[in-house]
Amino acid sequence: MQDITTHRRDRPAAWRNALGRLAVAALAPVLRIEERRRQRLHLSELDDHLLADVGLTREDVRRECASPFWR
């Protein structure tokens, strides 16, 4: 009988774990999109000298910043 009671008590924890995983799965793409936006913003703020240091041109930056948010 103890096993059944323990099993029933674990159900809410299992639901919380499942809901937590679902929330993380739903939020992860949003966080990736925001990270890309932030990186593109910082990239657009670099001057030509710093861009040359990392091997990029102003045209490379323009192209990257113009790409869709999901890419």
N, C-alpha and C positions, 0 to 999 in steps of 0.2 A: 504494500500500500504506500509505503514511503516513496518508492520510485515514481508512482503516478503523481503524487503531490509535488514532488520536485520537478517533474516534467511540466506540470501545469504552471508552476511558478516561473519556469524558464521561458515560457512563451512571450511574455512582455519584453524580456531582454532580447529574444530573437527578433521580435518585431522592431525594436529600437535599433538593433544592429542592421537589419534589412533597410529600414528607413534612412539610417545614417549612410549606408553605402549608396542608396539611391540619390540622396542629397549631394553627396560627393560626386557621383557620376553626372548629375545634372549641372553642377556648378563648375566642373573641370573645364568644359569648353568655353564658358564665359571667362574664366580666369586666363585661359590661353589667349583669347581674343584681346583681353585687356593688356596682357603682357606684350603682345605684338604691337598694340597701339602705342604703349609706352616706349618700346624700343624704337619704333619708327619716329616718334616725336624726338627722342634723344638723337637719333641719327640725323634728322633734318636740322638739328641745331649745331652740328659739328661744322667747323670752318673747313675750307678747302685743303689747308695744310694737314689737318688731322685726318681728313678723308683719304688724302694721298698716303698717309702713314699706314692706313689699314687696307690700302689697295682699291679704294672706291673713287668714283668720280661723282660729280654733282648729278649727272644724268642717271647714274646707278641709284642714287638716293631718291631722285624724283620718281623713277620707275617703281622702286620699292614702296614708297609712300602712296603711290597711286594704285597699288594692288588692292584687291578686295580684302575686307577685314577677315574673311574666313581662310585666307591663304597665308 
